Amino acid sequence: MFTLSGRKILLKAASLAALTAVAIAGICSPAMAQQADEEISFWEKGSERIGDIVDEGRQSILLSGYARHGRGTYSSERLKELNEDAWGFGVAKTRRNAKDNEEIVYALGIEDSHYKPQLMAGYAYQWTRPLSGKWEIAGGYTAMFMSRQDYFGGMPFPIALPLASIGTRDTKLMASYVPRLSKNKGNGDVLLLFMRFDLP
């Protein structure tokens, strides 16, 4: 279980990212968010939702191990300089909602492409579909705050990325993709693979 201090840290870090996700996904309509006489503010509603996931969700661990850089985006010489063994560890709370889709609040740290720490905390939503037996696939998005040494001097910044997974309800291979960030080669086009294990 998360300690009280750990819960507070995860809740505060993920709340901003989750609220960004809520706005991006249109979970709350703009009209509702703009009502001046609304008893529960947009911030309070989002914080309450994240709190429910942290309180009710299953504890999970995240293990990262591979980041593939697009071979058409990076030269062979550049690829030799980049780290693709994106080892890392994280914790999460995962909850199935009334529609049997997944909501996740997480914090994850990995070794980035330049062998430097990359820290992430945020919210993820996945629409799930059964395959065969216990197997299922899922797709959705994550909105997070990320910290990297090569962007903004290490200051956290918001980002939203696609997310997909395959596995069982308890164990999943997950993937997120950073698209090419400009027309210039050597920027973005990275696929991150990691595992999620839900604890009993």
HELIX and SHEET records of a PDB file:
HELIX    1   1 LEU A    4  ALA A   25  1                                  22    
HELIX    2   2 PRO A   30  GLN A   34  1                                   5    
HELIX    3   3 PHE A   42  GLU A   56  1                                  15    
HELIX    4   4 SER A   76  GLU A   81  1                                   6    
HELIX    5   5 PHE A  152  GLY A  154  5                                   3    
SHEET    1   A 9 ARG A  58  HIS A  69  0                                        
SHEET    2   A 9 GLY A  88  ARG A  96 -1                                        
SHEET    3   A 9 GLU A 102  GLU A 111 -1                                        
SHEET    4   A 9 PRO A 117  PRO A 130 -1                                        
SHEET    5   A 9 GLU A 136  ARG A 148 -1                                        
SHEET    6   A 9 PHE A 157  GLY A 167 -1                                        
SHEET    7   A 9 THR A 171  VAL A 178 -1                                        
SHEET    8   A 9 VAL A 190  ASP A 198 -1                                        
SHEET    9   A 9 ARG A  58  HIS A  69 -1                                        
END                                                                             
